[in-house]
Amino acid sequence: MKVLIRAAIALVVAFVAALVCLLSVVLVDADADATEISGSGGGLKGVPEEFRTWILKASAACSEPELAPALLAAQLYQESKFQTQATSGAGAQGPAQFMPGTWATWGRDDDGNGSASPWDIGDAVMSQGRMMCSLIKQAKSSGYGGDVRALALAGYNAGWGAVERYSGVPPKSFSGGETYNYVQIILSTMVRFQGSGLLSVSGSGSGADALRRAATQIGTPYSWGGGSPAGPSTGFCDGTNGYLNGSCSASSTVGFDCSSLAQYSYWPSIHLPRTAAAQYGATSDRPVSRQDLKVGDLLFWSHGSSGSIYHVALYAGDGNVVQAPRTGRDIELAPLTSAMPASDYYGATRP
């Protein structure tokens, strides 16, 4: 299939981390200054693991809420069935089916491996996301009727000129119905890839902004020592942590541990330290009682003292959390009361 424009953003290798920890983000509902959270349909399921993080990252990088992870996943499936070596008779290449001329203009080395290649999953998916984000914005400003996602998909497949020609999605008579069917198939198969929803966060302030940023990472794997202010990355094993079924999982898992996600969430407005204990130390002069928690407050769990803190969470109210529980699991929704042992709750602070 013809694909015309691509661009992307880079994934940066992580900080080297310390303490074992988990991150939680808690859902809120309530006061005037609270953050209202509802399911956004932004979850993801049924995609190969090597595509998952990149799809979530590409979706999160776009300010347009219509670019849900499931839309990108359904589009990738239609383009290549997630096959990295896919080609077309027209000369399109890779999982997102870039034409060489388009790639020469828009390709980027988003996975940081030293080359920009349409065959690389990270490079391809991030470029797909950037193009779709741009096309959605163009669709919104065009004044054409219909679903902006459909207009963007048509532009991706046939070029925006075809959308302009018909003031909308080209009809079945155009190009043997290829573009029309392309749009219909992707929109109808999105449900196949929709997992439990990411959180759509409204509200303002540093706490709401941090929660909003953290919420984009729901579904990202836990990786001991992984993650940085730049995003998810592979971690490491230290002899005790990071192992799954006897093997070092962290070194091959792109994700976050709890304190790196807390750090990522507040960056760059607030530069939190890297570990959970250090984050408590940096904010302990602003303690918050459990009854007075507000969106974005940091919650800590410990084995007995400030030096034994092993878990940090972002508060969002209403008694729920999104957490990265441990190696082998993803950042997920869970009740605050069961996120960690209740007896280990140490306290909360406000960054």
N, C-alpha and C positions, 0 to 999 in steps of 0.2 A: 504494500500500500504506500501511497505517497505521503510523506511526512515532511513538513516544510521548515519549521523553526524549532530550535532547542536552546536551552540555557540552564545553568545550575549553580549551586553553591557548594562550598567545600566542607568535607568532614575532616576535622582535625584530630590527630592522635591525642589521647587523653593525658591528663595529669597522672602521675604515679601516686596511688592512694595508700591510705593506712586503714584504720579501724574497720572491723566488720560492722556493717550497718545496713539499715533498710530505710526506704523512704515511703512516707504515706502522705497522701493529699486527701483532706477530708471535705466532704460535700457540705454546702451551706444552703441556708434558706433563711431568712430572718430579717435583721434590722435594716435601717436605711443605709448604713454604710457597709452592709454585708454584700457578699457576692451571690448572685442567684445562679444556680447551676442546673442545667437540664441535659438530658441525653441528646447528643448532636448527631447520632448515627455515624460517628466517626471511627467506630471500632473496625477491626479487620480480622478475618479468618480465611482459611482455605488457600493461603498463598505459600509458596516455598519460603523457608526461613531466610534464605539468602536475599530474598526480595523484601521481606517484611519491614526491616528497619528503614530501608531506603524509601519505601512507599510512605511510611509514617512521616519520615523526615521531609519528603517532598511536599506532602500535604500541609505539614506544619509551617513550611517556609512561605506558603501562599496566604495572603491576607483575605482571600475570597473564601467564604465558608462553603461554597458550592463544590470546591475541590476536595471532596472527602476521600479518604484512603480507598474506600470501596470503588469509587469512580476510577481512580488510577489503576487499581487492581483489575477491574473488569476490562479496562482499555488495554492493558498489557496482555491480558489473556486473549483478547480478540486479535491483537497484533501478532503475537508470537507463541501463545500458550506457555509463556514464561521460558521459552527456549532461548538461551544466550546466543546460539549460532544461527538463528533464524535469518533467512534471506527471502527476497521476493523477486518475481520476474522483472520488476521495474528497477531492481538494484538496491532496494531498501535493506538495511543491515541491523542486526542485533535485536534485543528483546523489545525495544520501542520502535523499531523499523525506521531508522533515519536514512534519508537519501544522502549520499556522500557530499553533495554540494551544500546541503543544509548543515550537515555536521561541521563542515569547514568553517561555517560562519558562527555556529552556536555551541559547538562542542567544548567541554571543559573537563579538566582532570579533577572530578569531584571526589573520587575515592583516594586521591593522593598517592597513586602508585607510579607517578612519573610520566604518564601518558594519558591523553584524552582519547577515549575509544568508544565508539557506539556499541561495541561488543561487551564492554564492562557494565555490570549491573548498576553500580552506583552512578557512573557517568550517564548512562542511558536514562535511568529512572528520574534522577534529579533534573535532567534536561527536559524530559517529558513533563514533569511537574511545572517547571518554569514556563514552558510553552503554553500548557493548558491554563495556567494562572493568567498569563497575558491575554489569551484568547477569551477567557471568561470576562476579564475587564473590558475587552473590546466589544464583546457581545452586549454587556450592560450599557455601554455608551452608544451603541449603534441605533437604538430605538426600534430594532426589529422585535416582533412579537415572538412568543414561545419561550421555552425553557432555555436559559442561557447556557446550560450544560450541553444541550443538543447543538446549539449554535457553535460552541467552542469545539465540540467533537467533529462537527462538519468542517470547520476551519482546519483542524488538525489533519483530517483525512484528505480533503480536496483543496485546501488553501482558502484563505479568507476571501479571495476574489470570487470564488464560487458562491459563498454566502451572500456577498454583496450583489451578485448577479441576480439572485432569486429573492433577495431581501429576507432570507431565512435559510432553513435547511434545504438543500437542493432536492427536487422531487425524484420519484422513482425513474423518471425518464432521463435523468442526468447520469451519465457514465454507467449505464446498465443497472442502475439502482444501487451501485456499490456504496456510495456515501450515505444514502437514505438508510440502507440496511445496517451499515456500520453503526450509525447513531442509535437505531432502534435496538439492536442486539446488545450494545454496551449498557444502555440505560435499563434494559429489562433483566440483565444478568448481574447488575450491581448487588442485588439482595444476596446472591450466592456468597459474596465476600464481606458482607456486613456482620461484624462481630458486635459484642456489647459496646455501647456507644462511648466515645470519648466525651469529655465534659466540655460543654459550651459555657464559658464564664463571662458574665457581665459585671460591670462595676469598675471602679477606678481606684488608684492608689497603689503603693508598692506591694501590699499584700495580695490584692486582686491580680495585679500583673504577674506576680510570682506564681500564683495558683494557675493562672491561665497558661503560663509557659510550661509549668509542670504537667498540666493536663494533656498537653500535646504528646507526652511520652507514654501514656497509658498503652499497654500492650508491648512496650519495649522490654526486652529480657533483662533480668538481673545479671550483672557481671561484676564480680568482686574486683575492686580496683579500677573498674572501667568508668568512663564518662568524665567530662570536663565542662567548663563554660561553653565550649564550642559544640557540645552535643555528645551523643553516645559513642563509645569506642570499646575496643577489646580491653580486658583487664589482665590480671595475673594471679597466680596461685602462690601462697606463702608457706606451704608446708602443712597448713591446717585448713585454710579457707580457699574457696574457688573451685572445689572438686565436685564432680558428679559421677557416681558409679565408679569411683576409683581413678578417674581421669581428670586432668585439668581442663575444666570447661571454660573458665574465665578467659583463658588465653585465646580462645577462638569464638567467644561470644561478644557481640557488639551490644553494649548496653550501659547501664548505670548501676552503682550501688547507692545506698540511701543518701549519704552525705554529698556525693557528686551531683545527684539530682537536686538536692536542696541548693547547692552552690550554683548549678546551672539555672535554676528557677529565679534566683535573685540577681543574677548577673545581667547587665553590667551596672545596674543602679546601685546595688550593694555588693561588695566583694567579700563574701563569706569565706572563711578558711576551708580547707579541704575535708577534714574529718569531723565526725559528729561531736566528739569531745571538744575539739577546738572551736566548733561553731557554738557550742554551749558557752565556752569560756569567753568568746567574743561578744556574746549577747546577754550574759547572765546578770549584768547590771540593770537589765530591763525585764524583770520577771513578770509573769502574768499568771493570775490564779485561774484555775480550771473554769470557774464561773464567769470569767471576764475575757475568755478567748475571743479573738477576732481573726478574720481571714488573713492567712499568711503567717500567723504566729508559728514559731517552731516548737514542736513537742519532742521531748526526749525521754528515752527509756534507758535504765542503767541496772547494773548488777549490784549497786549499792552506794556508789559515790560518783562525783563528777568525773573522776578519772576512769570510771568503768562504764561510761555511756557507750551504748552499742547501736542506738537507733535514733533517727531523727525523722520527724514528719512535719508536713505543712498543714495547719488547721484551716478548715473551711466551713465548719459548723455542722449542725444537724446530726452529729454522732456517727458519721461515716468516714472512711478513709480509702484512699487508693495507695496501695503499698507495693513495694518490691520485696517480697518476703524473704527470699533466699535464692541461692544458686539453683537453677533448674526451673524457676518460675518467673513470671512476668509482672510488671507493675500492674496492679489490679485493684478493683473496688473491694472493700471489706469493712465491716463495722469497726469503729475505733476500739470498742471493748474487746475485740478478739484480734486486733492487729499485733499486739504484743501481750505478754502476761501482765495483767492489771497490777500486780504487786511490784512490777519493775518500772512503773511510770514514775519519772523523776521530776518533771516540771516542764514549764513552757516559758519561752522568752519572745520578745518582739524585736525583730531586726531594725 
